[in-house]
Amino acid sequence: MGSAGSRGPAGTAVPARAARRPPRAFARWRARRPFWGGLLLLLGGGEILLTEQASISVVLQAGAGGIAAYLLPLVMAVCGLLLILNPAQRLFYSVVGVLVSLGTWITSNLGGFFVGLLLGVLGSSLAFGWLPDQEPRRRWRRAPRADPVPVAPAAPVAPADRDDPADPAG
């Protein structure tokens, strides 16, 4: 496996650069949906669920407040998953996601000690601002100039009048 490349199927040579690239099909799929926003919302809901201290039997005895501590992060995670799988409804899922994320501040250990809350709000905001028909950004590189642009020499400046009253030196 030298620098020239590696062997592909049926012994064909694959360039080393192509072997390191992520699959283009996944990149195209990811570009057609608010992937990062949905992933952050999903991770925020998962983080809040993992920071819960009480067992489910204690939560059931605590009533509606205890159930909300598990229900809101679960809704966050589902909204994040739906953002990735169903991008046509991204506005609805992102608004529900940000409202539920803010609700976890009260119900779930300050929103998972602010980490899950911030992940949820950031992910929902990214998903809300995502545009489906936007072309992916490409990095533009400036080509080095072959010859420098000639700069005209500066015109000589006449000395200032010494009779100027606003001039402190004169």
C-alpha positions as CSV (number, residue, x, y, z in Angstrom):
1,M,0.0,0.0,0.0
2,G,2.4,2.6,-1.2
3,S,1.9,6.2,-2.1
4,A,0.8,5.3,-5.6
5,G,-2.5,3.8,-4.4
6,S,-4.2,0.7,-3.2
7,R,-5.8,-2.3,-4.9
8,G,-9.5,-2.1,-5.6
9,P,-11.9,-4.8,-6.7
10,A,-10.6,-7.3,-9.2
11,G,-7.0,-6.0,-8.7
12,T,-7.6,-2.6,-10.2
13,A,-5.6,0.3,-8.9
14,V,-7.3,2.9,-6.8
15,P,-5.6,6.3,-6.4
16,A,-4.6,7.0,-2.8
17,R,-6.6,10.2,-2.8
18,A,-9.8,8.4,-3.8
19,A,-9.3,5.8,-1.1
20,R,-9.3,8.5,1.6
21,R,-12.4,10.3,0.5
22,P,-15.7,9.7,2.3
23,P,-18.3,8.0,0.1
24,R,-19.8,10.6,-2.3
25,A,-23.3,9.1,-2.0
26,F,-23.4,9.8,1.8
27,A,-22.0,13.3,1.2
28,R,-24.8,14.0,-1.4
29,W,-27.4,12.6,1.0
30,R,-26.2,14.7,3.9
31,A,-26.1,17.9,1.7
32,R,-29.8,17.5,0.9
33,R,-31.0,17.7,4.5
34,P,-30.3,19.7,7.7
35,F,-27.9,16.9,8.9
36,W,-25.8,18.8,11.4
37,G,-28.8,20.6,13.0
38,G,-30.6,17.3,13.4
39,L,-27.5,15.6,14.7
40,L,-26.9,18.3,17.4
41,L,-30.6,18.1,18.4
42,L,-30.4,14.4,18.7
43,L,-27.2,14.5,20.7
44,G,-28.7,17.2,23.0
45,G,-31.7,15.0,23.8
46,G,-29.4,12.0,24.3
47,E,-27.2,14.0,26.7
48,I,-30.1,15.1,28.8
49,L,-31.5,11.6,29.0
50,L,-28.1,10.3,30.2
51,T,-27.9,13.0,32.9
52,E,-31.2,12.0,34.5
53,Q,-30.6,10.8,38.1
54,A,-33.8,9.1,39.0
55,S,-34.9,5.6,38.0
56,I,-38.1,5.2,36.1
57,S,-40.0,3.8,39.2
58,V,-39.2,7.0,41.1
59,V,-40.3,9.1,38.2
60,L,-43.6,7.3,37.9
61,Q,-44.3,8.0,41.6
62,A,-43.3,11.7,41.2
63,G,-46.1,12.3,38.7
64,A,-46.3,14.5,35.7
65,G,-43.2,16.6,36.6
66,G,-41.1,13.4,36.7
67,I,-42.4,12.1,33.5
68,A,-41.7,15.4,31.7
69,A,-38.1,15.1,32.7
70,Y,-37.9,12.0,30.5
71,L,-40.5,13.0,27.9
72,L,-39.0,16.3,26.8
73,P,-35.5,15.0,26.0
74,L,-37.1,12.0,24.2
75,V,-39.1,14.5,22.0
76,M,-35.8,16.4,21.4
77,A,-34.1,13.2,20.1
78,V,-37.1,12.2,18.0
79,C,-37.2,15.7,16.4
80,G,-33.5,15.5,15.7
81,L,-34.0,12.1,14.0
82,L,-37.0,13.4,12.0
83,L,-35.0,16.4,10.9
84,I,-32.5,14.1,9.3
85,L,-35.0,11.7,7.8
86,N,-37.8,14.1,6.8
87,P,-36.2,17.4,5.9
88,A,-39.4,18.7,4.2
89,Q,-40.9,19.4,7.6
90,R,-37.8,21.0,9.0
91,L,-39.5,24.2,10.1
92,F,-42.0,22.4,12.3
93,Y,-39.5,20.0,13.8
94,S,-37.0,22.8,14.5
95,V,-39.6,25.0,16.2
96,V,-40.8,22.1,18.4
97,G,-37.1,21.2,19.0
98,V,-36.2,24.6,20.3
99,L,-39.3,24.9,22.5
100,V,-38.7,21.5,24.0
101,S,-35.0,22.3,24.5
102,L,-35.9,25.4,26.4
103,G,-38.4,23.4,28.4
104,T,-35.8,21.0,29.6
105,W,-34.1,23.8,31.5
106,I,-36.9,23.5,34.1
107,T,-37.7,19.8,34.0
108,S,-34.3,18.1,33.4
109,N,-31.4,19.2,35.6
110,L,-31.1,22.7,34.0
111,G,-31.2,21.1,30.5
112,G,-28.6,18.5,31.2
113,F,-26.3,21.0,32.9
114,F,-26.8,23.4,30.0
115,V,-24.9,21.2,27.6
116,G,-28.0,19.4,26.2
117,L,-29.9,22.6,26.2
118,L,-27.3,24.5,24.2
119,L,-26.9,21.5,21.8
120,G,-30.7,21.5,21.3
121,V,-31.1,25.2,20.7
122,L,-28.1,25.3,18.4
123,G,-29.2,22.3,16.4
124,S,-32.7,23.6,16.1
125,S,-31.5,27.0,14.9
126,L,-29.2,25.4,12.3
127,A,-32.1,23.3,11.0
128,F,-34.4,26.3,10.9
129,G,-31.9,28.3,8.9
130,W,-31.1,25.5,6.5
131,L,-32.2,26.1,2.9
132,P,-33.0,23.0,0.8
133,D,-32.1,24.4,-2.7
134,Q,-28.9,26.1,-1.7
135,E,-25.8,24.9,-3.6
136,P,-23.0,23.6,-1.4
137,R,-20.3,26.0,-0.7
138,R,-17.0,25.5,-2.4
139,R,-13.7,26.8,-1.3
140,W,-12.2,29.2,-3.8
141,R,-8.5,29.4,-4.0
142,R,-6.9,32.5,-5.4
143,A,-4.5,31.7,-8.2
144,P,-1.1,33.3,-7.6
145,R,-0.5,36.3,-9.9
146,A,2.1,35.7,-12.6
147,D,3.3,39.3,-12.6
148,P,2.8,41.9,-10.0
149,V,0.5,44.8,-10.8
150,P,2.7,47.9,-11.5
151,V,2.0,50.8,-9.1
152,A,2.3,54.3,-10.3
153,P,4.8,56.4,-8.3
154,A,3.2,58.8,-6.0
155,A,3.1,62.4,-7.1
156,P,5.3,64.8,-5.1
157,V,3.5,66.6,-2.3
158,A,4.0,70.3,-2.1
159,P,5.1,71.6,1.3
160,A,2.3,73.0,3.4
161,D,1.9,76.7,3.8
162,R,3.5,78.0,7.0
163,D,0.9,80.7,7.3
164,D,-1.9,78.2,8.0
165,P,-3.3,79.1,11.5
166,A,-4.6,75.6,12.0
167,D,-1.1,74.1,11.6
168,P,0.4,73.8,15.1
169,A,4.0,73.7,13.6
170,G,3.6,76.9,11.7
